[in-house]
Amino acid sequence: MTTMAVEPEARKKRAPKGKFAIPGGWVARGFSFEVEWPEDKAVASSIRTQYGG
C-alpha cells in the first residue's frame, strides 16, 4: 500500500478559532422555509441525493 503526502498548499484551510464577530453595520439574519414534497418518487430521491434530506 502506498501513501501520498499532502502538500501544505493543498490542505483545506480552517477558519480561525474563536468567536465569530459580525462587523459593525452588518446584520445577521437566519431564514427557514417549507416546501411541498413532490409525489414523484424519482424526483424526491433526486432531492434527497442533492440536499441530504
C-alpha distance matrix in Angstrom:
0.0 3.8 6.8 10.2 13.3 16.2 19.4 22.3 24.4 21.8 21.9 24.4 27.6 29.1 32.8 34.8 35.4 38.9 41.4 41.8 45.2 47.0 48.8 52.6 54.2 51.2 51.2 48.3 48.8 46.9 47.4 46.9 47.9 48.1 47.8 48.9 46.0 46.1 47.2 45.1 42.0 39.9 41.0 40.4 36.8 36.2 37.5 35.4 32.2 33.3 34.7 33.0 36.4
3.8 0.0 3.8 6.7 9.9 13.0 15.9 19.1 21.1 18.7 19.1 21.9 25.1 26.9 30.7 32.5 33.5 37.1 39.7 39.9 43.2 45.0 46.5 50.3 52.0 49.1 49.3 46.7 47.3 45.7 46.3 46.1 47.2 47.7 47.4 48.8 46.1 46.2 47.6 45.5 42.5 40.3 41.1 40.6 37.2 36.2 37.4 35.4 32.2 32.8 34.2 32.9 36.4
6.8 3.8 0.0 3.8 6.6 9.5 12.7 15.6 17.8 15.4 15.5 18.4 21.5 23.3 27.0 28.8 29.8 33.4 36.1 36.3 39.6 41.4 42.9 46.7 48.5 45.6 46.0 43.3 44.1 42.6 43.5 43.4 44.7 45.5 45.4 46.9 44.5 44.9 46.5 44.6 41.7 39.5 40.0 39.3 36.1 35.0 35.8 33.9 30.8 31.1 32.2 31.0 34.5
10.2 6.7 3.8 0.0 3.8 6.4 9.3 12.5 14.4 12.1 12.8 15.9 19.0 21.2 25.0 26.8 28.2 31.9 34.5 34.5 37.6 39.3 40.6 44.4 46.1 43.3 43.9 41.4 42.4 41.1 42.0 42.2 43.6 44.5 44.5 46.2 43.9 44.3 46.2 44.3 41.6 39.3 39.4 39.0 35.9 34.4 35.1 33.5 30.3 30.2 31.4 30.5 34.2
13.3 9.9 6.6 3.8 0.0 3.8 6.3 9.2 11.7 10.1 10.5 14.0 16.6 18.9 22.6 24.1 25.6 29.3 32.1 32.2 35.2 37.0 38.2 42.0 43.8 41.2 42.1 39.8 41.0 40.0 41.2 41.7 43.4 44.6 44.8 46.9 44.8 45.4 47.5 45.8 43.3 41.0 40.9 40.3 37.4 35.8 36.2 34.6 31.6 31.2 32.0 31.2 34.9
16.2 13.0 9.5 6.4 3.8 0.0 3.8 6.3 8.3 6.5 6.8 10.4 13.0 15.6 19.3 21.0 22.7 26.5 29.1 28.9 31.9 33.5 34.6 38.4 40.2 37.6 38.4 36.2 37.5 36.7 37.9 38.6 40.3 41.7 42.0 44.2 42.3 43.1 45.4 43.8 41.4 39.2 38.7 38.1 35.5 33.7 33.8 32.4 29.5 28.7 29.4 28.9 32.6
19.4 15.9 12.7 9.3 6.3 3.8 0.0 3.8 5.6 5.3 6.8 10.6 12.5 15.5 19.0 20.4 22.6 26.3 28.9 28.5 31.2 32.8 33.5 37.2 39.0 36.7 37.9 36.0 37.6 37.1 38.5 39.5 41.3 43.0 43.3 45.7 44.1 44.8 47.3 45.7 43.6 41.3 40.5 40.1 37.7 35.6 35.6 34.5 31.6 30.4 31.0 31.0 34.7
22.3 19.1 15.6 12.5 9.2 6.3 3.8 0.0 3.8 5.5 5.6 8.9 9.7 12.7 15.9 17.0 19.2 22.9 25.7 25.3 27.9 29.7 30.3 33.9 36.0 33.8 35.1 33.3 35.2 34.9 36.6 37.9 40.0 41.9 42.5 45.2 43.8 44.8 47.5 46.2 44.2 42.0 41.0 40.4 38.2 36.2 35.7 34.6 32.1 30.6 30.8 30.8 34.4
24.4 21.1 17.8 14.4 11.7 8.3 5.6 3.8 0.0 3.8 5.6 8.0 8.8 12.3 15.3 16.8 19.6 23.1 25.5 24.6 26.9 28.2 28.6 32.2 34.0 31.7 33.2 31.6 33.4 33.3 34.9 36.3 38.3 40.3 40.8 43.5 42.3 43.2 46.0 44.6 42.9 40.6 39.3 39.0 37.0 34.6 34.1 33.5 30.9 29.0 29.4 29.8 33.4
21.8 18.7 15.4 12.1 10.1 6.5 5.3 5.5 3.8 0.0 3.8 6.5 8.9 12.3 15.6 17.8 20.4 23.9 26.1 25.1 27.7 28.9 29.7 33.4 34.9 32.3 33.4 31.5 32.9 32.4 33.7 34.7 36.5 38.2 38.5 41.0 39.5 40.3 43.0 41.5 39.6 37.2 36.2 35.9 33.7 31.4 31.1 30.4 27.6 26.0 26.6 26.9 30.5
21.9 19.1 15.5 12.8 10.5 6.8 6.8 5.6 5.6 3.8 0.0 3.8 6.3 9.2 12.8 14.9 17.1 20.7 23.0 22.4 25.3 26.8 27.9 31.6 33.4 30.7 31.6 29.5 30.9 30.3 31.8 32.8 34.8 36.5 37.1 39.7 38.2 39.3 42.0 40.8 38.8 36.7 35.7 34.9 32.8 30.8 30.2 29.1 26.6 25.2 25.3 25.2 28.8
24.4 21.9 18.4 15.9 14.0 10.4 10.6 8.9 8.0 6.5 3.8 0.0 3.8 6.4 9.8 12.5 14.8 18.2 20.1 19.2 22.2 23.5 24.8 28.6 30.2 27.4 28.1 25.8 27.2 26.5 28.0 29.1 31.2 33.1 33.8 36.5 35.3 36.5 39.3 38.3 36.5 34.6 33.3 32.4 30.5 28.5 27.6 26.6 24.4 22.7 22.4 22.5 26.0
27.6 25.1 21.5 19.0 16.6 13.0 12.5 9.7 8.8 8.9 6.3 3.8 0.0 3.8 6.8 9.1 11.9 15.2 17.2 16.3 19.0 20.5 21.6 25.4 27.3 24.7 25.7 23.7 25.5 25.3 27.2 28.7 31.1 33.3 34.4 37.3 36.4 38.0 41.0 40.2 38.6 36.9 35.2 34.2 32.7 30.7 29.4 28.5 26.6 24.6 23.9 24.2 27.4
29.1 26.9 23.3 21.2 18.9 15.6 15.5 12.7 12.3 12.3 9.2 6.4 3.8 0.0 3.8 6.4 8.5 11.9 13.8 13.3 16.4 18.3 19.9 23.6 25.7 23.1 23.8 21.5 23.4 23.0 25.2 26.7 29.4 31.7 33.1 36.1 35.4 37.2 40.2 39.8 38.1 36.8 35.1 33.7 32.3 30.6 29.0 27.8 26.4 24.5 23.2 23.2 26.2
32.8 30.7 27.0 25.0 22.6 19.3 19.0 15.9 15.3 15.6 12.8 9.8 6.8 3.8 0.0 3.8 6.4 9.0 10.5 9.6 12.6 14.6 16.2 20.0 22.1 19.6 20.4 18.3 20.5 20.5 23.0 24.9 27.8 30.4 32.2 35.4 35.0 37.1 40.3 40.2 38.7 37.6 35.6 34.1 33.1 31.4 29.4 28.4 27.4 25.3 23.6 23.8 26.4
34.8 32.5 28.8 26.8 24.1 21.0 20.4 17.0 16.8 17.8 14.9 12.5 9.1 6.4 3.8 0.0 3.8 6.5 8.8 8.9 11.6 14.2 15.6 19.2 21.9 19.9 21.0 19.2 21.8 22.2 25.1 27.2 30.4 33.2 35.1 38.4 38.2 40.5 43.6 43.7 42.2 41.2 39.1 37.6 36.7 35.1 32.9 31.9 31.0 28.9 27.1 27.2 29.6
35.4 33.5 29.8 28.2 25.6 22.7 22.6 19.2 19.6 20.4 17.1 14.8 11.9 8.5 6.4 3.8 0.0 3.8 7.0 8.6 11.6 14.9 16.8 20.1 23.0 21.0 21.7 19.7 22.2 22.3 25.4 27.2 30.6 33.3 35.5 38.8 38.5 41.0 44.0 44.3 42.7 41.9 40.0 38.1 37.2 36.0 33.7 32.3 31.7 30.0 27.8 27.5 29.7
38.9 37.1 33.4 31.9 29.3 26.5 26.3 22.9 23.1 23.9 20.7 18.2 15.2 11.9 9.0 6.5 3.8 0.0 3.8 6.5 9.2 12.7 14.9 17.9 20.9 19.2 19.7 17.9 20.5 21.0 24.3 26.3 29.9 32.7 35.3 38.6 38.6 41.4 44.5 45.0 43.6 43.1 41.0 39.0 38.4 37.3 34.7 33.4 33.2 31.4 28.9 28.6 30.4
41.4 39.7 36.1 34.5 32.1 29.1 28.9 25.7 25.5 26.1 23.0 20.1 17.2 13.8 10.5 8.8 7.0 3.8 0.0 3.8 6.3 9.8 12.5 15.2 18.0 16.2 16.4 14.6 17.2 17.9 21.4 23.6 27.2 30.3 33.0 36.4 36.7 39.6 42.8 43.6 42.4 42.1 39.8 37.7 37.5 36.4 33.6 32.4 32.6 30.6 27.9 27.8 29.2
41.8 39.9 36.3 34.5 32.2 28.9 28.5 25.3 24.6 25.1 22.4 19.2 16.3 13.3 9.6 8.9 8.6 6.5 3.8 0.0 3.8 6.6 9.5 12.6 15.1 13.0 13.3 11.5 14.4 15.4 18.9 21.5 25.0 28.2 30.8 34.4 34.9 37.6 40.9 41.7 40.8 40.3 37.8 35.9 35.9 34.5 31.6 30.9 31.0 28.7 26.0 26.5 27.9
45.2 43.2 39.6 37.6 35.2 31.9 31.2 27.9 26.9 27.7 25.3 22.2 19.0 16.4 12.6 11.6 11.6 9.2 6.3 3.8 0.0 3.8 6.2 9.0 11.8 10.3 11.2 10.4 13.9 15.7 19.3 22.3 25.9 29.3 32.0 35.7 36.5 39.3 42.7 43.6 42.9 42.5 39.8 38.0 38.3 36.8 33.8 33.3 33.6 31.1 28.4 29.2 30.4
47.0 45.0 41.4 39.3 37.0 33.5 32.8 29.7 28.2 28.9 26.8 23.5 20.5 18.3 14.6 14.2 14.9 12.7 9.8 6.6 3.8 0.0 3.8 6.5 8.5 6.5 7.6 7.5 11.2 13.7 17.2 20.5 23.9 27.5 30.1 33.8 35.0 37.7 41.3 42.2 41.9 41.4 38.4 36.9 37.5 35.8 32.7 32.6 33.1 30.3 27.6 28.8 29.8
48.8 46.5 42.9 40.6 38.2 34.6 33.5 30.3 28.6 29.7 27.9 24.8 21.6 19.9 16.2 15.6 16.8 14.9 12.5 9.5 6.2 3.8 0.0 3.8 6.3 5.7 8.5 9.8 13.6 16.5 19.8 23.3 26.5 30.2 32.6 36.4 37.7 40.2 43.8 44.7 44.5 43.8 40.8 39.5 40.1 38.2 35.1 35.3 35.6 32.6 30.2 31.7 32.8
52.6 50.3 46.7 44.4 42.0 38.4 37.2 33.9 32.2 33.4 31.6 28.6 25.4 23.6 20.0 19.2 20.1 17.9 15.2 12.6 9.0 6.5 3.8 0.0 3.8 5.5 8.5 10.9 14.5 17.8 21.1 24.7 27.8 31.5 34.1 37.9 39.5 42.1 45.7 46.7 46.8 46.3 43.1 41.8 42.7 40.8 37.6 38.0 38.5 35.4 33.0 34.5 35.4
54.2 52.0 48.5 46.1 43.8 40.2 39.0 36.0 34.0 34.9 33.4 30.2 27.3 25.7 22.1 21.9 23.0 20.9 18.0 15.1 11.8 8.5 6.3 3.8 0.0 3.8 6.8 10.1 13.2 16.8 19.6 23.4 26.2 29.9 32.4 36.1 38.0 40.5 44.2 45.3 45.6 45.1 41.8 40.7 41.8 39.9 36.6 37.4 38.0 34.8 32.4 34.3 34.9
51.2 49.1 45.6 43.3 41.2 37.6 36.7 33.8 31.7 32.3 30.7 27.4 24.7 23.1 19.6 19.9 21.0 19.2 16.2 13.0 10.3 6.5 5.7 5.5 3.8 0.0 3.8 6.7 9.9 13.4 16.2 20.0 22.8 26.6 29.0 32.7 34.4 37.0 40.6 41.7 41.9 41.4 38.1 37.0 38.0 36.1 32.9 33.6 34.2 31.0 28.6 30.4 31.1
51.2 49.3 46.0 43.9 42.1 38.4 37.9 35.1 33.2 33.4 31.6 28.1 25.7 23.8 20.4 21.0 21.7 19.7 16.4 13.3 11.2 7.6 8.5 8.5 6.8 3.8 0.0 3.8 6.4 10.1 12.9 16.6 19.6 23.3 25.9 29.7 31.5 34.2 37.8 39.1 39.4 39.2 35.8 34.5 35.8 34.1 30.7 31.3 32.3 29.3 26.6 28.4 28.7
48.3 46.7 43.3 41.4 39.8 36.2 36.0 33.3 31.6 31.5 29.5 25.8 23.7 21.5 18.3 19.2 19.7 17.9 14.6 11.5 10.4 7.5 9.8 10.9 10.1 6.7 3.8 0.0 3.8 6.9 10.2 13.8 17.0 20.7 23.4 27.2 28.8 31.6 35.1 36.4 36.5 36.3 33.1 31.5 32.7 31.2 27.8 28.1 29.2 26.3 23.4 24.9 25.2
48.8 47.3 44.1 42.4 41.0 37.5 37.6 35.2 33.4 32.9 30.9 27.2 25.5 23.4 20.5 21.8 22.2 20.5 17.2 14.4 13.9 11.2 13.6 14.5 13.2 9.9 6.4 3.8 0.0 3.8 6.7 10.3 13.4 17.1 20.0 23.7 25.5 28.4 31.9 33.3 33.6 33.7 30.4 28.7 30.2 28.9 25.3 25.8 27.2 24.5 21.4 23.0 22.8
46.9 45.7 42.6 41.1 40.0 36.7 37.1 34.9 33.3 32.4 30.3 26.5 25.3 23.0 20.5 22.2 22.3 21.0 17.9 15.4 15.7 13.7 16.5 17.8 16.8 13.4 10.1 6.9 3.8 0.0 3.8 7.0 10.4 14.0 17.0 20.7 22.2 25.3 28.7 30.3 30.3 30.6 27.4 25.5 27.0 25.9 22.3 22.5 24.2 21.7 18.4 19.8 19.4
47.4 46.3 43.5 42.0 41.2 37.9 38.5 36.6 34.9 33.7 31.8 28.0 27.2 25.2 23.0 25.1 25.4 24.3 21.4 18.9 19.3 17.2 19.8 21.1 19.6 16.2 12.9 10.2 6.7 3.8 0.0 3.8 6.8 10.5 13.4 17.1 18.9 21.9 25.3 27.0 27.3 27.7 24.4 22.6 24.4 23.4 19.7 20.3 22.3 19.8 16.6 18.3 17.4
46.9 46.1 43.4 42.2 41.7 38.6 39.5 37.9 36.3 34.7 32.8 29.1 28.7 26.7 24.9 27.2 27.2 26.3 23.6 21.5 22.3 20.5 23.3 24.7 23.4 20.0 16.6 13.8 10.3 7.0 3.8 0.0 3.8 7.1 10.3 13.9 15.6 18.8 22.1 24.0 24.2 25.0 21.8 19.7 21.7 21.1 17.3 17.7 20.2 18.2 14.8 16.1 14.6
47.9 47.2 44.7 43.6 43.4 40.3 41.3 40.0 38.3 36.5 34.8 31.2 31.1 29.4 27.8 30.4 30.6 29.9 27.2 25.0 25.9 23.9 26.5 27.8 26.2 22.8 19.6 17.0 13.4 10.4 6.8 3.8 0.0 3.8 6.8 10.4 12.5 15.6 18.9 20.9 21.6 22.5 19.2 17.3 19.8 19.3 15.5 16.4 19.2 17.3 14.3 15.9 13.9
48.1 47.7 45.5 44.5 44.6 41.7 43.0 41.9 40.3 38.2 36.5 33.1 33.3 31.7 30.4 33.2 33.3 32.7 30.3 28.2 29.3 27.5 30.2 31.5 29.9 26.6 23.3 20.7 17.1 14.0 10.5 7.1 3.8 0.0 3.8 6.9 9.1 12.5 15.5 17.9 18.6 19.9 16.8 14.7 17.5 17.5 13.9 14.9 18.0 16.7 14.0 15.3 12.6
47.8 47.4 45.4 44.5 44.8 42.0 43.3 42.5 40.8 38.5 37.1 33.8 34.4 33.1 32.2 35.1 35.5 35.3 33.0 30.8 32.0 30.1 32.6 34.1 32.4 29.0 25.9 23.4 20.0 17.0 13.4 10.3 6.8 3.8 0.0 3.8 6.2 9.1 12.3 14.5 15.7 16.9 13.6 12.0 15.2 15.1 11.7 13.4 16.5 15.3 13.2 15.0 12.3
48.9 48.8 46.9 46.2 46.9 44.2 45.7 45.2 43.5 41.0 39.7 36.5 37.3 36.1 35.4 38.4 38.8 38.6 36.4 34.4 35.7 33.8 36.4 37.9 36.1 32.7 29.7 27.2 23.7 20.7 17.1 13.9 10.4 6.9 3.8 0.0 3.8 6.3 9.1 11.8 13.4 15.1 12.2 10.6 14.2 14.7 12.0 13.7 17.0 16.4 14.9 16.3 13.2
46.0 46.1 44.5 43.9 44.8 42.3 44.1 43.8 42.3 39.5 38.2 35.3 36.4 35.4 35.0 38.2 38.5 38.6 36.7 34.9 36.5 35.0 37.7 39.5 38.0 34.4 31.5 28.8 25.5 22.2 18.9 15.6 12.5 9.1 6.2 3.8 0.0 3.8 6.5 8.9 9.9 11.8 9.3 7.1 10.7 11.7 9.4 10.7 14.1 14.2 13.0 13.9 10.8
46.1 46.2 44.9 44.3 45.4 43.1 44.8 44.8 43.2 40.3 39.3 36.5 38.0 37.2 37.1 40.5 41.0 41.4 39.6 37.6 39.3 37.7 40.2 42.1 40.5 37.0 34.2 31.6 28.4 25.3 21.9 18.8 15.6 12.5 9.1 6.3 3.8 0.0 3.8 5.5 7.5 9.1 6.7 5.9 9.7 10.5 9.3 11.2 14.1 14.4 14.2 15.4 12.8
47.2 47.6 46.5 46.2 47.5 45.4 47.3 47.5 46.0 43.0 42.0 39.3 41.0 40.2 40.3 43.6 44.0 44.5 42.8 40.9 42.7 41.3 43.8 45.7 44.2 40.6 37.8 35.1 31.9 28.7 25.3 22.1 18.9 15.5 12.3 9.1 6.5 3.8 0.0 3.8 6.1 8.9 7.9 7.3 10.5 12.2 11.9 13.2 15.9 17.0 17.1 17.7 15.0
45.1 45.5 44.6 44.3 45.8 43.8 45.7 46.2 44.6 41.5 40.8 38.3 40.2 39.8 40.2 43.7 44.3 45.0 43.6 41.7 43.6 42.2 44.7 46.7 45.3 41.7 39.1 36.4 33.3 30.3 27.0 24.0 20.9 17.9 14.5 11.8 8.9 5.5 3.8 0.0 3.8 5.6 5.5 6.3 8.7 10.1 10.9 12.5 14.4 15.7 16.6 17.4 15.3
42.0 42.5 41.7 41.6 43.3 41.4 43.6 44.2 42.9 39.6 38.8 36.5 38.6 38.1 38.7 42.2 42.7 43.6 42.4 40.8 42.9 41.9 44.5 46.8 45.6 41.9 39.4 36.5 33.6 30.3 27.3 24.2 21.6 18.6 15.7 13.4 9.9 7.5 6.1 3.8 0.0 3.8 5.5 5.0 6.0 8.5 9.8 10.4 12.1 14.2 15.2 15.3 13.4
39.9 40.3 39.5 39.3 41.0 39.2 41.3 42.0 40.6 37.2 36.7 34.6 36.9 36.8 37.6 41.2 41.9 43.1 42.1 40.3 42.5 41.4 43.8 46.3 45.1 41.4 39.2 36.3 33.7 30.6 27.7 25.0 22.5 19.9 16.9 15.1 11.8 9.1 8.9 5.6 3.8 0.0 3.8 5.5 5.1 6.2 8.8 9.9 10.6 12.4 14.3 14.8 13.9
41.0 41.1 40.0 39.4 40.9 38.7 40.5 41.0 39.3 36.2 35.7 33.3 35.2 35.1 35.6 39.1 40.0 41.0 39.8 37.8 39.8 38.4 40.8 43.1 41.8 38.1 35.8 33.1 30.4 27.4 24.4 21.8 19.2 16.8 13.6 12.2 9.3 6.7 7.9 5.5 5.5 3.8 0.0 3.8 5.4 5.1 6.3 8.7 9.9 10.6 12.2 13.5 12.4
40.4 40.6 39.3 39.0 40.3 38.1 40.1 40.4 39.0 35.9 34.9 32.4 34.2 33.7 34.1 37.6 38.1 39.0 37.7 35.9 38.0 36.9 39.5 41.8 40.7 37.0 34.5 31.5 28.7 25.5 22.6 19.7 17.3 14.7 12.0 10.6 7.1 5.9 7.3 6.3 5.0 5.5 3.8 0.0 3.8 5.4 5.1 6.3 8.6 10.0 10.5 11.1 9.3
36.8 37.2 36.1 35.9 37.4 35.5 37.7 38.2 37.0 33.7 32.8 30.5 32.7 32.3 33.1 36.7 37.2 38.4 37.5 35.9 38.3 37.5 40.1 42.7 41.8 38.0 35.8 32.7 30.2 27.0 24.4 21.7 19.8 17.5 15.2 14.2 10.7 9.7 10.5 8.7 6.0 5.1 5.4 3.8 0.0 3.8 5.4 5.1 6.2 8.7 10.0 9.9 9.1
36.2 36.2 35.0 34.4 35.8 33.7 35.6 36.2 34.6 31.4 30.8 28.5 30.7 30.6 31.4 35.1 36.0 37.3 36.4 34.5 36.8 35.8 38.2 40.8 39.9 36.1 34.1 31.2 28.9 25.9 23.4 21.1 19.3 17.5 15.1 14.7 11.7 10.5 12.2 10.1 8.5 6.2 5.1 5.4 3.8 0.0 3.8 5.4 5.1 6.2 8.6 9.7 9.9
37.5 37.4 35.8 35.1 36.2 33.8 35.6 35.7 34.1 31.1 30.2 27.6 29.4 29.0 29.4 32.9 33.7 34.7 33.6 31.6 33.8 32.7 35.1 37.6 36.6 32.9 30.7 27.8 25.3 22.3 19.7 17.3 15.5 13.9 11.7 12.0 9.4 9.3 11.9 10.9 9.8 8.8 6.3 5.1 5.4 3.8 0.0 3.8 5.4 5.2 5.9 7.6 7.2
35.4 35.4 33.9 33.5 34.6 32.4 34.5 34.6 33.5 30.4 29.1 26.6 28.5 27.8 28.4 31.9 32.3 33.4 32.4 30.9 33.3 32.6 35.3 38.0 37.4 33.6 31.3 28.1 25.8 22.5 20.3 17.7 16.4 14.9 13.4 13.7 10.7 11.2 13.2 12.5 10.4 9.9 8.7 6.3 5.1 5.4 3.8 0.0 3.8 5.6 5.4 5.0 4.5
32.2 32.2 30.8 30.3 31.6 29.5 31.6 32.1 30.9 27.6 26.6 24.4 26.6 26.4 27.4 31.0 31.7 33.2 32.6 31.0 33.6 33.1 35.6 38.5 38.0 34.2 32.3 29.2 27.2 24.2 22.3 20.2 19.2 18.0 16.5 17.0 14.1 14.1 15.9 14.4 12.1 10.6 9.9 8.6 6.2 5.1 5.4 3.8 0.0 3.8 5.8 5.7 7.4
33.3 32.8 31.1 30.2 31.2 28.7 30.4 30.6 29.0 26.0 25.2 22.7 24.6 24.5 25.3 28.9 30.0 31.4 30.6 28.7 31.1 30.3 32.6 35.4 34.8 31.0 29.3 26.3 24.5 21.7 19.8 18.2 17.3 16.7 15.3 16.4 14.2 14.4 17.0 15.7 14.2 12.4 10.6 10.0 8.7 6.2 5.2 5.6 3.8 0.0 3.8 6.0 8.2
34.7 34.2 32.2 31.4 32.0 29.4 31.0 30.8 29.4 26.6 25.3 22.4 23.9 23.2 23.6 27.1 27.8 28.9 27.9 26.0 28.4 27.6 30.2 33.0 32.4 28.6 26.6 23.4 21.4 18.4 16.6 14.8 14.3 14.0 13.2 14.9 13.0 14.2 17.1 16.6 15.2 14.3 12.2 10.5 10.0 8.6 5.9 5.4 5.8 3.8 0.0 3.8 5.6
33.0 32.9 31.0 30.5 31.2 28.9 31.0 30.8 29.8 26.9 25.2 22.5 24.2 23.2 23.8 27.2 27.5 28.6 27.8 26.5 29.2 28.8 31.7 34.5 34.3 30.4 28.4 24.9 23.0 19.8 18.3 16.1 15.9 15.3 15.0 16.3 13.9 15.4 17.7 17.4 15.3 14.8 13.5 11.1 9.9 9.7 7.6 5.0 5.7 6.0 3.8 0.0 3.8
36.4 36.4 34.5 34.2 34.9 32.6 34.7 34.4 33.4 30.5 28.8 26.0 27.4 26.2 26.4 29.6 29.7 30.4 29.2 27.9 30.4 29.8 32.8 35.4 34.9 31.1 28.7 25.2 22.8 19.4 17.4 14.6 13.9 12.6 12.3 13.2 10.8 12.8 15.0 15.3 13.4 13.9 12.4 9.3 9.1 9.9 7.2 4.5 7.4 8.2 5.6 3.8 0.0
